[in-house]
Every structure is written in structure tokens, then in C-alpha cells.
Amino acid sequence: MVDLRSIQALRSAGQHEEARQQLVQLATQFPHDAALQYEAACVNDFLGREREAVPFYLMAIQNGLAGKSLRGAYLGLGSTYRTLGQYAESKQTLLEGLRHFPEATEMRVFLAMALYNLAEYHEAVASLLCVIADTTSDSETKSYERAIRLYAEDLSRRWD
């Protein structure tokens, strides 16, 4: 197992490119270390190297990443696919992440963006409406929770 503390110290000091270089080298040397793969993905993503982050995210997930890091990997990979214009992959990744972490509101928000990019507008808005209903602390909005959830089910429904 690789000690990531020195690399995390580099990142904390703002030396992200140096950290990235070390992480990429270590990730190549230890391809089955899920935590190392995840760190390499994150630093690449942070530096705007989304395309380079993808294989590291995939390796981290495939090699048994767990807990909060796995949740972050699904979000990071899904978001990265979206920014690369790979909307179907983004949707698939975020849905898979939600199967593992159904409480992950942040994934539902990023999924809504991918759905929008796929022209699945109803599903995108419905997803955001449910996130609002689930998470708002605004008392005025909360008072309309029942209606918001009803509209999320069928935005086109009319009462004439």
C-alpha cells in the first residue's frame, strides 16, 4: 500500500501538477491500488485533464474502491463523461452510482444535467424537482412539497 500523505501535502500546498505527476507514476506502478487510482483521477480532474482522469476513475471502481471514495468516484466519472460530451456514459455511470448510493442527492443533480444533454427534459426537471422537495429548508417551498412531487411525476398533466 502506498502512503498518500506526502502527495496530499503537495496538493494542500497548491502543488497539484507535481502531485499529479507522482500519482500518475504510482498509479502505473500499482494498478490494483483503488485508492491510488482514485487520487490520480481526482487530481487530473481538478487540473482540467478530464480525459486523462477517466481511466483512473474506472480502475478505482473496478479495483474495489469503497465508501465515500466510491461515491465520489461515481460522481467524478459521471460528471467527467458529461463534460467530455459522453452523455449516455454519464447517465449510465450516475445511475449505477445511485444504485449503490440511493441517498446521493448530488448524483441526482448531475444526472439531471446529463438527462438535459440527452434531451430527456422531462426526466431532468422531474429529478431536480424531487431534489428540491427532498432537500429544501425553505418553509415556503416546503409548503408546496406535495404539489412539487405531483408535478415531478407528470409535468404535462392538465386539469381542464
Phi and psi restraints in degrees (value plus and minus 20) as a CYANA .aco file:
   2 VAL   PHI    -108.9   -68.9
   2 VAL   PSI     119.5   159.5
   3 ASP   PHI    -105.8   -65.8
   3 ASP   PSI      93.7   133.7
   4 LEU   PHI    -109.8   -69.8
   4 LEU   PSI     -21.5    18.5
   5 ARG   PHI     -79.7   -39.7
   5 ARG   PSI     -61.9   -21.9
   6 SER   PHI     -87.4   -47.4
   6 SER   PSI     -55.7   -15.7
   7 ILE   PHI     -90.9   -50.9
   7 ILE   PSI     -59.6   -19.6
   8 GLN   PHI     -85.2   -45.2
   8 GLN   PSI     -52.4   -12.4
   9 ALA   PHI     -85.3   -45.3
   9 ALA   PSI     -59.7   -19.7
  10 LEU   PHI     -80.0   -40.0
  10 LEU   PSI     -64.7   -24.7
  11 ARG   PHI     -84.9   -44.9
  11 ARG   PSI     -60.4   -20.4
  12 SER   PHI     -82.9   -42.9
  12 SER   PSI     -50.8   -10.8
  13 ALA   PHI    -105.6   -65.6
  13 ALA   PSI     -16.5    23.5
  14 GLY   PHI      63.5   103.5
  14 GLY   PSI     -10.2    29.8
  15 GLN   PHI    -115.2   -75.2
  15 GLN   PSI      42.0    82.0
  16 HIS   PHI     -88.6   -48.6
  16 HIS   PSI     -58.4   -18.4
  17 GLU   PHI     -86.6   -46.6
  17 GLU   PSI     -60.9   -20.9
  18 GLU   PHI     -83.3   -43.3
  18 GLU   PSI     -62.2   -22.2
  19 ALA   PHI     -82.2   -42.2
  19 ALA   PSI     -61.9   -21.9
  20 ARG   PHI     -80.1   -40.1
  20 ARG   PSI     -66.2   -26.2
  21 GLN   PHI     -80.4   -40.4
  21 GLN   PSI     -63.4   -23.4
  22 GLN   PHI     -86.1   -46.1
  22 GLN   PSI     -62.1   -22.1
  23 LEU   PHI     -85.7   -45.7
  23 LEU   PSI     -61.3   -21.3
  24 VAL   PHI     -82.9   -42.9
  24 VAL   PSI     -62.7   -22.7
  25 GLN   PHI     -82.2   -42.2
  25 GLN   PSI     -66.1   -26.1
  26 LEU   PHI     -87.6   -47.6
  26 LEU   PSI     -58.6   -18.6
  27 ALA   PHI     -84.1   -44.1
  27 ALA   PSI     -54.8   -14.8
  28 THR   PHI     -89.2   -49.2
  28 THR   PSI     -58.5   -18.5
  29 GLN   PHI     -92.4   -52.4
  29 GLN   PSI     -53.4   -13.4
  30 PHE   PHI    -145.4  -105.4
  30 PHE   PSI      52.2    92.2
  31 PRO   PHI     -87.3   -47.3
  31 PRO   PSI     -34.7     5.3
  32 HIS   PHI    -121.2   -81.2
  32 HIS   PSI     -14.2    25.8
  33 ASP   PHI    -107.4   -67.4
  33 ASP   PSI      78.8   118.8
  34 ALA   PHI     -80.3   -40.3
  34 ALA   PSI     -61.7   -21.7
  35 ALA   PHI     -84.5   -44.5
  35 ALA   PSI     -59.7   -19.7
  36 LEU   PHI     -85.9   -45.9
  36 LEU   PSI     -62.3   -22.3
  37 GLN   PHI     -81.1   -41.1
  37 GLN   PSI     -61.6   -21.6
  38 TYR   PHI     -84.3   -44.3
  38 TYR   PSI     -64.5   -24.5
  39 GLU   PHI     -81.6   -41.6
  39 GLU   PSI     -60.2   -20.2
  40 ALA   PHI     -84.4   -44.4
  40 ALA   PSI     -59.5   -19.5
  41 ALA   PHI     -82.6   -42.6
  41 ALA   PSI     -67.5   -27.5
  42 CYS   PHI     -82.2   -42.2
  42 CYS   PSI     -63.7   -23.7
  43 VAL   PHI     -90.0   -50.0
  43 VAL   PSI     -56.7   -16.7
  44 ASN   PHI     -83.5   -43.5
  44 ASN   PSI     -64.3   -24.3
  45 ASP   PHI     -80.3   -40.3
  45 ASP   PSI     -66.4   -26.4
  46 PHE   PHI     -78.4   -38.4
  46 PHE   PSI     -57.2   -17.2
  47 LEU   PHI    -106.8   -66.8
  47 LEU   PSI     -12.7    27.3
  48 GLY   PHI      59.4    99.4
  48 GLY   PSI      -0.8    39.2
  49 ARG   PHI    -123.7   -83.7
  49 ARG   PSI      39.2    79.2
  50 GLU   PHI     -78.8   -38.8
  50 GLU   PSI     -64.5   -24.5
  51 ARG   PHI     -81.0   -41.0
  51 ARG   PSI     -55.6   -15.6
  52 GLU   PHI     -94.5   -54.5
  52 GLU   PSI     -44.0    -4.0
  53 ALA   PHI     -93.1   -53.1
  53 ALA   PSI     -52.6   -12.6
  54 VAL   PHI     -71.9   -31.9
  54 VAL   PSI     -73.9   -33.9
  55 PRO   PHI     -83.0   -43.0
  55 PRO   PSI     -50.2   -10.2
  56 PHE   PHI     -90.0   -50.0
  56 PHE   PSI     -61.3   -21.3
  57 TYR   PHI     -79.4   -39.4
  57 TYR   PSI     -66.9   -26.9
  58 LEU   PHI     -81.0   -41.0
  58 LEU   PSI     -64.0   -24.0
  59 MET   PHI     -84.9   -44.9
  59 MET   PSI     -59.0   -19.0
  60 ALA   PHI     -81.3   -41.3
  60 ALA   PSI     -66.4   -26.4
  61 ILE   PHI     -85.6   -45.6
  61 ILE   PSI     -65.6   -25.6
  62 GLN   PHI     -86.2   -46.2
  62 GLN   PSI     -46.8    -6.8
  63 ASN   PHI    -115.0   -75.0
  63 ASN   PSI      -3.2    36.8
  64 GLY   PHI      70.2   110.2
  64 GLY   PSI       5.0    45.0
  65 LEU   PHI     -73.9   -33.9
  65 LEU   PSI     126.9   166.9
  66 ALA   PHI    -157.6  -117.6
  66 ALA   PSI     149.4   189.4
  67 GLY   PHI      41.0    81.0
  67 GLY   PSI    -162.6  -122.6
  68 LYS   PHI     -79.8   -39.8
  68 LYS   PSI     -55.3   -15.3
  69 SER   PHI     -86.7   -46.7
  69 SER   PSI     -59.5   -19.5
  70 LEU   PHI     -83.6   -43.6
  70 LEU   PSI     -62.7   -22.7
  71 ARG   PHI     -78.8   -38.8
  71 ARG   PSI     -64.9   -24.9
  72 GLY   PHI     -84.8   -44.8
  72 GLY   PSI     -55.4   -15.4
  73 ALA   PHI     -87.1   -47.1
  73 ALA   PSI     -62.8   -22.8
  74 TYR   PHI     -82.5   -42.5
  74 TYR   PSI     -63.4   -23.4
  75 LEU   PHI     -84.7   -44.7
  75 LEU   PSI     -67.3   -27.3
  76 GLY   PHI     -80.9   -40.9
  76 GLY   PSI     -65.4   -25.4
  77 LEU   PHI     -86.1   -46.1
  77 LEU   PSI     -64.6   -24.6
  78 GLY   PHI     -82.2   -42.2
  78 GLY   PSI     -62.8   -22.8
  79 SER   PHI     -86.0   -46.0
  79 SER   PSI     -61.7   -21.7
  80 THR   PHI     -84.1   -44.1
  80 THR   PSI     -65.2   -25.2
  81 TYR   PHI     -76.1   -36.1
  81 TYR   PSI     -62.0   -22.0
  82 ARG   PHI     -82.9   -42.9
  82 ARG   PSI     -64.6   -24.6
  83 THR   PHI     -87.6   -47.6
  83 THR   PSI     -42.0    -2.0
  84 LEU   PHI    -107.5   -67.5
  84 LEU   PSI     -19.7    20.3
  85 GLY   PHI      62.0   102.0
  85 GLY   PSI      -8.7    31.3
  86 GLN   PHI    -115.8   -75.8
  86 GLN   PSI      50.9    90.9
  87 TYR   PHI     -86.4   -46.4
  87 TYR   PSI     -59.8   -19.8
  88 ALA   PHI     -84.6   -44.6
  88 ALA   PSI     -61.0   -21.0
  89 GLU   PHI     -85.8   -45.8
  89 GLU   PSI     -57.1   -17.1
  90 SER   PHI     -81.5   -41.5
  90 SER   PSI     -70.1   -30.1
  91 LYS   PHI     -78.4   -38.4
  91 LYS   PSI     -68.7   -28.7
  92 GLN   PHI     -80.3   -40.3
  92 GLN   PSI     -64.3   -24.3
  93 THR   PHI     -84.7   -44.7
  93 THR   PSI     -64.9   -24.9
  94 LEU   PHI     -87.7   -47.7
  94 LEU   PSI     -57.5   -17.5
  95 LEU   PHI     -83.9   -43.9
  95 LEU   PSI     -60.4   -20.4
  96 GLU   PHI     -83.6   -43.6
  96 GLU   PSI     -62.7   -22.7
  97 GLY   PHI     -80.2   -40.2
  97 GLY   PSI     -59.9   -19.9
  98 LEU   PHI     -89.1   -49.1
  98 LEU   PSI     -46.9    -6.9
  99 ARG   PHI     -85.5   -45.5
  99 ARG   PSI     -56.2   -16.2
 100 HIS   PHI    -100.9   -60.9
 100 HIS   PSI     -53.8   -13.8
 101 PHE   PHI    -152.8  -112.8
 101 PHE   PSI      52.8    92.8
 102 PRO   PHI     -81.8   -41.8
 102 PRO   PSI     -39.5     0.5
 103 GLU   PHI    -106.5   -66.5
 103 GLU   PSI     -18.7    21.3
 104 ALA   PHI     -98.5   -58.5
 104 ALA   PSI      63.6   103.6
 105 THR   PHI     -76.8   -36.8
 105 THR   PSI     -58.2   -18.2
 106 GLU   PHI     -80.5   -40.5
 106 GLU   PSI     -53.8   -13.8
 107 MET   PHI     -89.3   -49.3
 107 MET   PSI     -54.8   -14.8
 108 ARG   PHI     -84.9   -44.9
 108 ARG   PSI     -56.5   -16.5
 109 VAL   PHI     -87.5   -47.5
 109 VAL   PSI     -66.2   -26.2
 110 PHE   PHI     -88.1   -48.1
 110 PHE   PSI     -52.5   -12.5
 111 LEU   PHI     -83.0   -43.0
 111 LEU   PSI     -60.1   -20.1
 112 ALA   PHI     -79.5   -39.5
 112 ALA   PSI     -59.0   -19.0
 113 MET   PHI     -85.5   -45.5
 113 MET   PSI     -62.3   -22.3
 114 ALA   PHI     -84.5   -44.5
 114 ALA   PSI     -60.6   -20.6
 115 LEU   PHI     -82.4   -42.4
 115 LEU   PSI     -60.8   -20.8
 116 TYR   PHI     -78.2   -38.2
 116 TYR   PSI     -67.8   -27.8
 117 ASN   PHI     -82.3   -42.3
 117 ASN   PSI     -46.1    -6.1
 118 LEU   PHI    -109.5   -69.5
 118 LEU   PSI     -12.2    27.8
 119 ALA   PHI      43.1    83.1
 119 ALA   PSI       6.9    46.9
 120 GLU   PHI    -117.1   -77.1
 120 GLU   PSI      45.9    85.9
 121 TYR   PHI     -84.2   -44.2
 121 TYR   PSI     -62.3   -22.3
 122 HIS   PHI     -79.6   -39.6
 122 HIS   PSI     -68.2   -28.2
 123 GLU   PHI     -83.5   -43.5
 123 GLU   PSI     -57.1   -17.1
 124 ALA   PHI     -84.1   -44.1
 124 ALA   PSI     -68.9   -28.9
 125 VAL   PHI     -87.8   -47.8
 125 VAL   PSI     -60.6   -20.6
 126 ALA   PHI     -80.1   -40.1
 126 ALA   PSI     -61.7   -21.7
 127 SER   PHI     -81.1   -41.1
 127 SER   PSI     -65.5   -25.5
 128 LEU   PHI     -86.6   -46.6
 128 LEU   PSI     -57.6   -17.6
 129 LEU   PHI     -81.6   -41.6
 129 LEU   PSI     -60.9   -20.9
 130 CYS   PHI     -87.1   -47.1
 130 CYS   PSI     -58.3   -18.3
 131 VAL   PHI     -81.8   -41.8
 131 VAL   PSI     -63.6   -23.6
 132 ILE   PHI     -81.5   -41.5
 132 ILE   PSI     -68.1   -28.1
 133 ALA   PHI     -81.5   -41.5
 133 ALA   PSI     -55.9   -15.9
 134 ASP   PHI     -96.8   -56.8
 134 ASP   PSI     -49.7    -9.7
 135 THR   PHI    -137.1   -97.1
 135 THR   PSI     -33.1     6.9
 136 THR   PHI     -85.9   -45.9
 136 THR   PSI     123.3   163.3
 137 SER   PHI    -130.7   -90.7
 137 SER   PSI     -17.1    22.9
 138 ASP   PHI     -94.9   -54.9
 138 ASP   PSI      98.3   138.3
 139 SER   PHI     -84.1   -44.1
 139 SER   PSI     -55.1   -15.1
 140 GLU   PHI     -86.1   -46.1
 140 GLU   PSI     -65.5   -25.5
 141 THR   PHI     -86.1   -46.1
 141 THR   PSI     -61.3   -21.3
 142 LYS   PHI     -80.4   -40.4
 142 LYS   PSI     -52.4   -12.4
 143 SER   PHI     -86.2   -46.2
 143 SER   PSI     -36.0     4.0
 144 TYR   PHI    -126.3   -86.3
 144 TYR   PSI      -2.7    37.3
 145 GLU   PHI     -75.8   -35.8
 145 GLU   PSI     -65.2   -25.2
 146 ARG   PHI     -79.7   -39.7
 146 ARG   PSI     -65.4   -25.4
 147 ALA   PHI     -86.0   -46.0
 147 ALA   PSI     -61.5   -21.5
 148 ILE   PHI     -80.2   -40.2
 148 ILE   PSI     -63.4   -23.4
 149 ARG   PHI     -87.3   -47.3
 149 ARG   PSI     -57.8   -17.8
 150 LEU   PHI     -83.0   -43.0
 150 LEU   PSI     -65.1   -25.1
 151 TYR   PHI     -87.0   -47.0
 151 TYR   PSI     -53.8   -13.8
 152 ALA   PHI     -80.7   -40.7
 152 ALA   PSI     -53.6   -13.6
 153 GLU   PHI     -89.3   -49.3
 153 GLU   PSI     -56.5   -16.5
 154 ASP   PHI    -174.6  -134.6
 154 ASP   PSI      69.5   109.5
 155 LEU   PHI     -85.5   -45.5
 155 LEU   PSI     -40.9    -0.9
 156 SER   PHI    -113.9   -73.9
 156 SER   PSI     -23.3    16.7
 157 ARG   PHI     -82.5   -42.5
 157 ARG   PSI     118.4   158.4
 158 ARG   PHI    -145.6  -105.6
 158 ARG   PSI     131.1   171.1
 159 TRP   PHI    -138.5   -98.5
 159 TRP   PSI      57.7    97.7
